[in-house]
Amino acid sequence: MDERPARPNTTAPQPPGRLTTRTLALCGLTAVGELALVLSMADAGLLAGLGALVFIFLAGPPAFLALVAWRRRTHPARSRLLFRLAAWVCGCGLVALGVQCARFHTDPQVRAGRNLGPLVVPLAQWLAVLVVWLAIARAEAREKRAGSPPDSGAVV
């Protein structure tokens, strides 16, 4: 009788897929880029008083998106959705802050007045990331109750 050795039951986490790796890299580069753009527009008084809070607020959306992408790395459909969201959130955020930064450095009226761009951009990013995260969490809860596999139906 030819007995083959049983495969060991390993439940080691799977390595992240290409899209997850790209999402993590995109989110990391975006966080650094957005912080650099806002630092170039910030005055010393703002950084002295609220520096850490401003950094957390700015880097929060890409960091949270990277965390969500890492947690869903085994679900290809959700990885695709999160990569698209990351491309949109990161691209729009960098473009909007880049335009604000250019206006800040070239237009004295913008420099003299209130500059709300660095505040509005992260708020919009937080909103987009949280809406998609809630939709994914709701779909996962529904799948768990129904007992269906995670990628059998719609993404969200």
N, C-alpha and C positions, 0 to 999 in steps of 0.2 A: 504494500500500500504506500503510495507516494503522498506523504504529508508535507505540505508546505508550511513554513512557519507563519503564524498569524501576524498580521500587520499590527504594529503597536498603535494603540489608540492615543494619538497625540491631539491635543486640543490647543496646540500653540497658535497664537494669533497669526493670521496670514499677513504676508508683507503687503504694503499698500500698493495699489495699482498705479499705472501711469497718471491717470487723471487726478488721483488723490495727491500724488507727489507734486504734480504741476499746480494743483490748487494750493497746497501748503507753501510752495515757493512763491506763487503769485501773491498770496496774502502777506507773507513775510516781507517781500520787496515793497509792497504797497504801504505797509505800516511804516517802514523806514522812509520811503519817499514822502508820504504825507507828513510825517513828523519833521522832516527836513524842510519841506515847503512852509509849514506853519512856523517853524523856528525862524525862518528868514523874515517872516512878517511880524513876529512877536516883539513886544517891547520888554525891557528888563523888568519892569514892575510886574507885569503879568507872570513872567517866569519865576520871579522870586516868591510871589504869593501863592499861585495856583499851579506851579509847574508840574507836579506829579499828577494832579487831577486832570490837567489838560492832556498830558501824555496818555493817561489811561483812557480818557474819553476819545481821543483821536485813534489810538491803536486798538481800541476795543472791537469795532466791527470786523476788521480783518482777522484779529486774533480769535474772536468767537466763531467766525466762519471757518477758520482753519481747524478749530476744535470739533465743530460739527462735521466737517469733511473727514477728519481722522476717525471719528466714532462711526461713520457710515461707510468706511473704506471697503467693506466686504459686499456692498450692494452696488452693482454697476450702474443701475438706473439712477440711483440717488447720487452717486459720484458724478455722473454726467450733469445732473441738475445743479449740484453744488459748484461744479467747475464753471458752468455757464453763469451762475449767480456771482461767483468770484470775479469772473472776467468783467461782467457788467458793473458790479459795485466798485471794483478796483479801478477799472478804466475811467468810469464817470467821476469817481472821487479824485483821481490824480489830475484829470483834465480840468475839473472845476477848481481845484486848489491851485493848479498851475496858472489858470487864467487870472484868478484872484491875486496870485503872487506877482504876475506880470503887471497887472493894473496897480498893485500896491507900490511897486518899485518905479513905475513910470508916470503915474498920475498923482500930483501933490494933493489934490482934493480927496482922493481915496485914502491917502496916508493920513491926512488931517482929520477925516471923519471916522465914524464907526465902521469897522470892517467885520461884517457878520458872516462872511464866507467860511472862515474856519470853524464856525459854530454850526452853520446850516448843513454843510457837507456830511459831517459825522452823524447828525441827526437823521438825515435821509438814508445813510448807510445802515444805521441801527434799525430803522424801520423796515427796510427791505430784508435784512438778514433775519430779524425776528419773525416777520410774517412767514418766510419760507421755513424757518425752523419750526414754528408752531404747526404749519401744514404737514411737515414731515412727521413730527411727533404725534399728531392726530392720526395720520395714516398708519403709523406703527402701532399705536394703541388699538386701532380698529383691527389690524391684522392679528395682533396678539389675542384679542377677544374671539375672533373668528377661527383662529388656529391655522391660518393659511400661511404659506411661505412668503417671505418679504418681497420678492420680485415677481410675484405671479400676476399682479394686476397693474393698475396705474401707479405712477410714481408717487403722487400725492393725492 
